[in-house]
């Protein structure tokens, strides 16, 4: 969920939305046509319940899953690993893939 311009309310939730406004991550632009939206809490919960890494990736990439798969299908595996490391660093912070439980590629 993103902050809604002009939304009003009281409480820490609204204060946090205001504070995050300028620091919030934008989308990850892989190509002109492939743009991956910032991950939501709902996606993270669904990824935890997923039965495979492929299912987790489908949840993470959302409607861009097929396009990303097509882009990397015939590319060298090193390209795929570089993409995954870069995406995870963008979404979760540098070093995220190296943490226990981090992805090392499908």
N, C-alpha and C positions, 0 to 999 in steps of 0.2 A: 504494500500500500504506500502510496506517496502522499505527501502533504498536498492538500487542496488549497489553491490560492483563495484567500478570502474566507476560509473556514474559520469559524469562531467557536470557542469553547473555553472552559476553564479546567485547570488541572495539569498535572505533569505530562500527560500524553500530548497535549497540544503544545506545551513548551518544548518537548523533545522534537516534535515535528518541525517546529520553527528552527531549532538549533541545527537539525540535520539538513535543512533545506539546501544550503550551499555545499555541503560535504557529501551529499547522497551520491552513490555510484550511479552512473548512467548506464546505458546499454553497452554491450560488448559488440563492436562492429568487426566482424570477421571479413566480410566483403561488402560491396555496395548493396548486395541483395540479401545477405545473411547477417541479421542483427539479433543477438541473444539478449533478452531482457534480464534485468537484475533478478536474482533468485528471491523467492518469497518464503516465508516461514512454512506455508502450506506445502511448497515443493520440498523443503528440507524434511518435513515429516513424512511425506510420501517416499522420498528417497531412502529413509531409514527402514521403511517397511518393504522396499523392493526386494525381489528375490535374486536379482542378478545385476552385474555392473551395466549390462546393456539396458536393463529397465531403468536403472538410476540415471543413465545418460539421457534416455528418452524423456524422463521427467525434467531433468535439468535444462535440456535444449528446447523443450516445448515444441512449438510449431515449426521450429527450425531443424528438428532432428533429421528428417529425410534429406534436406539440403546439405547439411553438414556431412552426413554419411556419404552422399553422392560425391561431394567435393573431395573427400579423402579416400574413397574406395580403391582407387588405383594409384595412390601416392605412396611413397616410401613410408614405412612405419615410423621412422624418425620424425617425419613431418607431423604425424598424428600425435606422437608423444609431446612434441614441442607445443602444439596447439593445446593439448590437455593441460600441460603445466602452466601455460600462459593464461588460459581461461580460469583455472582454479586460483591462480595468484590474483587475477583481476577480481573474482567473486569473493574470495575468502581471505586474501592477504598473501603476501610473499611467503613462500615456504609451506603453504597449505598441503601440497601434495606429498611433502616429506614427513608430515606428522603421521603417527600411528593411525591407521585407518584411512589415510589419504590415498588417492587413486594413483596407480602407476600405469594406467592405460589398460584398455580393454583388449 
